[in-house]
Amino acid sequence: MFLGHYAVGFAAKKFAPRASLGALMAAPILLDLLWPIFLLLGKEHVSIEPNSNPFLRLIFDSYPISHGLIAVVGWATLFASLYFGFTRYASGAIVIWLGVFSHWLMDFIVHRPDLPLYSGGRLVGLGLWNYRSITIAIELALFILGILLYLRQTKAKDWIGTYVFWIFVVFLLAAYGGAAFGPAPRSVRMLAIVTLSTWLLIPWAWWFDRHREARENGP
């Protein structure tokens, strides 16, 4: 799952309108922000194997720290607690907790049985990735829905709020296209470094969201 996580970030603005999109977007992608760090540290492991289905090229050998269910509950609670400590915005903290946890639920739907409940525990996953076309269609639908909810909630105040937002959307679509139709990563290290660069999307989302405002019919 890729676009689906960002769809959650966009949609979250409807339920926590005072929260920055940077924080709301960080929540559903948090596990994938942490994962490359643990890969580079050698604490988690992934293998790259040839496969005609690009979604099945990564074999997640071990990632209980970033994607184990028990760990995810901890990450969600930590992020939501820190957010509430800084902002005192309860609705935002709840939405952020749900955003982090939504990552595991979405991954459960698409992954093969490789998601751990805890370190050394049972591995689960429904395997939607086995059906590439269906996966792409669902992700695109979720992404469009998330964008529509965000646009219904906010409007641009200036050109940054308009053009930088749409460049962000196009960039995500291009990145997804590369993952869904492009070649496999050259190495695990390169995969980790490229994935680590997604940290830059958080200030990007914060930036254009600062140049948008709530619509009059918003909550």
N, C-alpha and C positions, 0 to 999 in steps of 0.2 A: 504494500500500500504506500502510495506517494501522494498523489493529488488529493486523495481522501483525507489525509491528515491536514493538509492546508485548507481543505473545505471546512473542516471543523473549526479551524482558527478564524476563518472569515465569518462563519455562521455564529460563532460565540459572541460577536459584537452585539447581536440582537439581545442577548441575555445578560450582557454586562457592558452596557453602552459607555460607561465612564472609564472602562479599562482601556489601556493602550493596546492597539492591535499587535504591537511588538510582543507584549506579554501573552496575549491570547494566542498568538501564532507560535510562540515558543512552547506553550504547553503541549499541544498534540504532536510536536516533532521533538520533544525533549529527549525521548529514548534514543532517537537517531542522532541527536547531538552528543549524547554520552557514549554511544556505541563505538564510534571511531577512536575516542580517547582510550577506551579499554582495549581496543584492538592494537593500537600502537604501543600500549604498555604491556602487551602480551597477556592480559588478564582474560580476554575473550578471544575466540578463534572462529574463523570462517575460511572455507575453501572455495575455489573457483573451478567449475567444471564445464566442459563444452555441453551445450544443449540448444536445440533449435528454438526452444521457448526461453526467451531472455529472462523471464521471471524465475526460472528454475536453475539459473547458472550459479547462484550462490548457495553453498551448503553451509548452513549455520551450525557449526560443530558444537559451539558452546558460547552462550551469552546470557547466563543467569543474572549477572549484575545489572545489566541494562534492560533486559527484556523478561526476566523471571517475574511471574505474577506477584509474588510476595514483595519482590524488590520494587516493582512498579507502584504498588500501593505506598511504599515508603517514599519513593521519588515524588509521587503526586502530593503526598502529605507535606513533605519538606518544601516543595515549590509553593504550594498554596499557603503554607504557614509563613514563609518568607514574604510572599506577596502581601498577605494580610498585615504582617508586622510593619511593612513600609507604608501601606496605603490605607489601612483600616476600612477597606471596601469589601464587605462580606460577600456580596454577590459576585464580585470579581474573583475572590478566592475560591468560592464554590465552583464557578465555571472553569477556573484553571485546574482545580483538582479533577473535575470530570474530563477536561481536555487531555490531561496527561493519561488518565486511565483509558480514554477512548482509543489511544494508540494501541494498547494491548488487545482490546476487543476487535479492532479492525484487522490487526495482524493475525489474530486467531482465525478470522474468516478466510484470509487469503493464503496464509502460510501452510505448507505441509506440516505434519506433526513434528515440529522442531522447537516449538515454544515451551520453555520449562515453566512449571508451576513454582519451582524453587530449585536451588542448586542440587543436582542429583535426583530431582523428582521426575514425575511423569511428564512426557512431552506431548503437546496437543497442537491441533491445527486442522482446519476443515479443507484446506487445499484448493481454494478457488483459483490460485495461480496456475493450476493445471489447465485452465481454460482461458487462454490469453485474451481472446476477443471479448468474452463476457467480462473479464476483469477490467479491461480498458473501458468498455461501455459503462460499467458501474462507476468507475473512478471519474470519468468525464462528467457523468450525470451528477455525482456528488459535488464535484468542483463547480459546476455551473450553478447548482443550487446554493452552495456557500457564497458564491460571488453575488448572486441575486439578493440573498438575505443581507449581505453587507451593503450593497448599493441601495437597498430599501431603507436601511438604517441610517446611512450617511450620505452626504453630498460634498462635492469638492468646494473648497474655499478659493482655490487658485489653480494655476497650471500644474503645480507639483501634485496636488491632490487628484488631478485628472490623469496626466500623462505618466507620472512616476508609478501610479497605481497600475495602469494598463501595461506598462513595461514589465512590472513585477509579474502580472498575470501571464504575459507572453513568455517571459523567461521560464516560469514554472512549466508551462506547456511544452516549451522546447526541451527543457531538461527531462521531462517525462518521455517525450518522443525519443530522445537519445537513449534512455534506459529501456524503453519498450521495443525499439527497433534497431538500436545500435549494437556495436560489438561488445564483447565481455570486457571487464576491466583487465588491464595488463597484469596487475599484481594486487595482492591484498594491501600492500602499503599504499599504492596509488589509490585504491578504493577508499581506504581510510582517510587519506588526505583530501580527496575530492568531497567525500561526505562531510568531513570536518569543516569545509568551506561554507556549508549551509548555515553556520553560525552567523554569517553576514546577512542572511535574510531577515534576521530579527531587527537590527537597526534599520534596514530598508523598509520593513513593514511599519515600524514606529515612525519613520520619517514621513511617508506619504499620509499615514493616518493622522498625524499632527496637522496636516493641511486639509483635513476633511472635518465636517461638523455634523451633528445629529440633525436629521430631518425633523420638521415640525410634527409629523405624525409618528415619530419614533417614541419609544417608551421613556 
